[in-house]
Amino acid sequence: MQVGLFYDYRLNLDKYPAFQQYFRDHEPPTLIVWGQNDEIFGPDGARAYLGDLPDAELHLLDTGHFALEEELAFIAERIRDFLGCHTS
């Protein structure tokens, strides 16, 4: 299953313009929590979202690709705070 997901990821690139347009048109509340030392998806990937979602909440953590494994409590707190501000 994981191999299939990796293989299918290449098809996402063609969809990026539609995703980006959706973000610009609808500006959904967005929380971005990212490992600044991620060697697979570097921090510029996180910052790129701010071009379409300037009000997004961005946290670059001193972690690698597995940020949840390294900073679970911190990330869980950010999610709770974010949902507390953006849900009714």
C-alpha positions as CSV (number, residue, x, y, z in Angstrom):
1,M,0.0,0.0,0.0
2,Q,2.8,2.4,0.9
3,V,4.6,1.8,-2.4
4,G,1.3,2.5,-4.2
5,L,1.0,5.8,-2.4
6,F,4.6,6.8,-3.2
7,Y,4.0,5.9,-6.9
8,D,0.8,7.8,-7.0
9,Y,2.4,11.0,-5.5
10,R,3.8,11.9,-8.9
11,L,0.3,12.5,-10.1
12,N,-0.3,15.2,-7.5
13,L,2.0,17.7,-9.2
14,D,-0.4,18.3,-12.0
15,K,-3.1,19.2,-9.4
16,Y,-1.0,21.8,-7.6
17,P,-2.4,24.8,-9.6
18,A,-5.9,23.8,-8.7
19,F,-5.0,23.3,-5.0
20,Q,-3.3,26.7,-5.0
21,Q,-6.2,28.4,-6.6
22,Y,-8.6,26.9,-4.1
23,F,-6.4,28.2,-1.3
24,R,-6.4,31.7,-2.8
25,D,-10.1,31.7,-3.5
26,H,-11.3,30.3,-0.1
27,E,-8.4,31.1,2.3
28,P,-9.3,28.3,4.7
29,P,-7.8,28.5,8.2
30,T,-4.6,26.6,8.0
31,L,-2.1,25.2,10.5
32,I,1.3,24.2,9.1
33,V,3.6,22.3,11.5
34,W,6.8,21.2,9.7
35,G,10.2,19.9,10.6
36,Q,12.7,22.5,9.5
37,N,15.4,19.8,9.2
38,D,13.2,17.6,7.0
39,E,15.4,16.2,4.2
40,I,12.4,15.0,2.2
41,F,10.2,18.0,2.3
42,G,12.4,21.0,3.2
43,P,11.2,24.1,5.1
44,D,10.8,26.0,1.8
45,G,7.9,23.7,1.1
46,A,6.2,24.9,4.2
47,R,6.9,28.5,3.5
48,A,5.5,28.1,0.0
49,Y,2.0,27.7,1.4
50,L,2.2,31.2,2.8
51,G,2.2,32.6,-0.8
52,D,-1.4,31.3,-1.2
53,L,-2.4,31.3,2.5
54,P,-0.8,34.4,4.0
55,D,-2.8,34.1,7.2
56,A,-1.8,30.5,7.8
57,E,-0.2,29.7,11.1
58,L,3.3,28.3,10.5
59,H,5.5,26.5,13.0
60,L,8.9,25.3,11.8
61,L,10.2,22.8,14.5
62,D,13.7,21.7,15.2
63,T,12.9,18.2,13.9
64,G,13.4,16.1,10.8
65,H,10.8,14.4,8.7
66,F,9.1,12.6,11.6
67,A,8.1,15.7,13.5
68,L,5.1,14.0,15.3
69,E,7.4,11.4,16.7
70,E,9.8,14.0,18.0
71,E,7.4,16.8,19.1
72,L,4.0,15.1,19.7
73,A,3.0,17.1,22.8
74,F,3.9,20.4,21.2
75,I,2.1,19.6,17.9
76,A,-1.0,18.3,19.8
77,E,-1.1,21.5,21.7
78,R,-0.9,23.6,18.5
79,I,-3.7,21.5,17.0
80,R,-5.9,22.0,20.1
81,D,-5.3,25.7,20.1
82,F,-5.9,26.1,16.4
83,L,-9.1,24.1,16.5
84,G,-10.2,26.1,19.5
85,C,-9.9,29.3,17.5
86,H,-11.4,28.0,14.2
87,T,-14.3,25.7,15.1
88,S,-17.7,26.5,16.6
